[in-house]
């Protein structure tokens, strides 16, 4: 066997570079595939979002529990309204009348709480039934001379009058009060916005 000839001359540096490149390529081919990216939610990001919302005076409607991968939640000022029971509803089954109770003194809180069961979950109107959804009891400064069921859109008049008639045995002197003219230029009043005000 003839001995291998050694590379010499101008080809020697080229051969050395080629051998080094082949040596580096071999281990790279044997490497394991890269691990998949971790796309799970970052708890710190959720805390930052909540802090920003609270800074702007908003509330978190969803429970403060960590999100599972792929889970989505909505945030808002108030929880969604309950779905009304299947009935012949007027003004849309997806738009029940929302009822707020307003008191002006601490002593009226128990009275307002006792009134909630008598509000009920629907009212019988001329064209059918309208679902009701209780919202909250709120403290306000001052109040009317006599109890009022206030409505702010003309289309809610029948609802307010029917609710006042229902609450009359428990809230003597209550009457439906029309505030639609005072709020004619207000865009945030939705149909079905009803407020029950205790007298001062």
Phi, psi and omega in degrees: 000135179280136180295147181294137179277139179276138180290134180219170177082204185290346182276347184296313177298323179296318179295321180294319180294321179295318179296321180293322180293319178295325180292325179284330183286329183296311178295326181297324180292335182269357181292152178285153177295151182295146178293146179296152179291144177273108182257014180291151182298146178271115180303326181296324179295320178299321179295322179294317180298315180297319180297320179295320180294317180293327177298328180268010175081015179264165181240154178268119182279329183280152178300149181274069176238149182300144177283137173283156179305128179085355182278144179234143176225154175257150178239150182190183182281328184220153178294156180297151179290147178293148178291129179290156177290151180298112179215175173276078187275147175257160181061024174093128179293340181267008181226073177289162174286132181256129189247126172247142174252132181241127178240156181246350179225153178301329181294339182276349179301309178299325178296316180295318178298323178289340180280336185305313181298334182279347176295320179081184182247001177196162177231139176275117179246176185299323184260008181142201180256149174239128179289148177241147178223112178292138181255292183193169171254130184233145177268131180232161176271119180078184181179176180287166178291328177230155182300146182226146166253103188269137172233154191237357174230140184302328183291346180265006183301311183298321178298315181295319180293319179294321179292320178298320178295323179291322185273352184305319180294338183254345182224078187305137178084001182292144179215158175283134182236127184270115176244018184295324180293324181288336184244026183297327182263010182267128184268345186271357177278117179265154174304139180091006178278109184235135178235130175259117182254126172284150177288156181283000000 
